[in-house]
Amino acid sequence: MVGLKPPEVPPPATIKFVSAGTAACVADLCTFPLDTAKVRLQIQGEVRIPRSTGTVEYRGVLGTLSTMVRTEGPRSLYSGLVAGLQRQMSFASIRIGLYDSVKQLYTPKGAESTGLAARVLAGCTTGAVAVACAQPTDVVKVRFQANGVVLDGARRYSGTVDAYRTITREEGIRGLWRGTVPNIARNAIVNCGELVTYDLIKDALLRAQLMTDNVPCHFVAAFGAGFCATVVASPVDVVKTRYMNASPGQYRNVLSCLLGLLMQDGLAGFYKG
């Protein structure tokens, strides 16, 4: 190890886990109001069982944020933050922290570089494992974020711990893993679209010598990767949000949720939020 430059020394797995989780939490603190607005827009206009009346209508991202502040107070923008941070520490740590290690497992021995297939497989694998571990935190986060338009604004849960207990008591342990299938599908798409695209964009920038391997290069690659992943994964994300937030009996399964959204809002409904 003596004489190696810092970038040439791969960080241990513990550092990858902690740094990935910490970075995700910092990002969540900055973007959580936007995520909450996205959830409200995704479930807006949904036919509910039992039917509710007097729901607030949201128009656009800024309109949603301002309406929430006006009708529910500024704290509503961060409803579900505790569960969100719990999700990031468990989900991002596994999804990002394990990516490089799993990518090496799929890379043939002796290969000079990792191929696209190995990157796709690694992204799908880490995404699926991360979802399986973090699903309960995601369910609770979404339900808190959607709370303002559920049952005429009535509070479902008094706190994060109460949410875990209530869901387990009323819906069984399976309730905490509601929507796992669409969530795995969404995160497989996001992982493939995000991590793989990030790798490809960064490699292209470096090969073309347009940028060096530094923070600006990482930022450009991450921006492009995030945009591509969001566009591709939005339809699955809308279905996932609605199904995870659904009350018992509202949908028979994920397919009925998808068909209900398609019949009610058309193809445009898949890009709500």
Salt bridges, closest charged atoms under 4 A:
ASP35 OD1 - LYS38 NZ 3.25
ASP35 OD2 - LYS141 NZ 2.78
GLU46 OE1 - ARG48 NH2 3.19
GLU57 OE2 - ARG59 NH2 3.09
GLU72 OE2 - ARG40 NH1 2.88
ASP100 OD2 - LYS16 NZ 3.90
ASP100 OD1 - LYS103 NZ 3.66
ASP138 OD1 - ARG87 NE 3.33
ASP138 OD2 - LYS240 NZ 3.79
GLU171 OE2 - ARG143 NH1 2.75
GLU171 OE1 - ARG178 NE 3.72
GLU194 OE1 - ARG95 NH1 2.86
ASP199 OD2 - LYS103 NZ 3.29
ASP199 OD2 - ARG119 NE 3.82
ASP203 OD2 - ARG119 NH2 3.03
ASP213 OD1 - HIS218 NE2 2.64
ASP237 OD2 - LYS38 NZ 2.92
ASP237 OD1 - ARG186 NE 2.82
ASP237 OD1 - LYS240 NZ 3.47
ASP265 OD2 - ARG242 NH2 3.53
ASP265 OD2 - LYS272 NZ 3.33
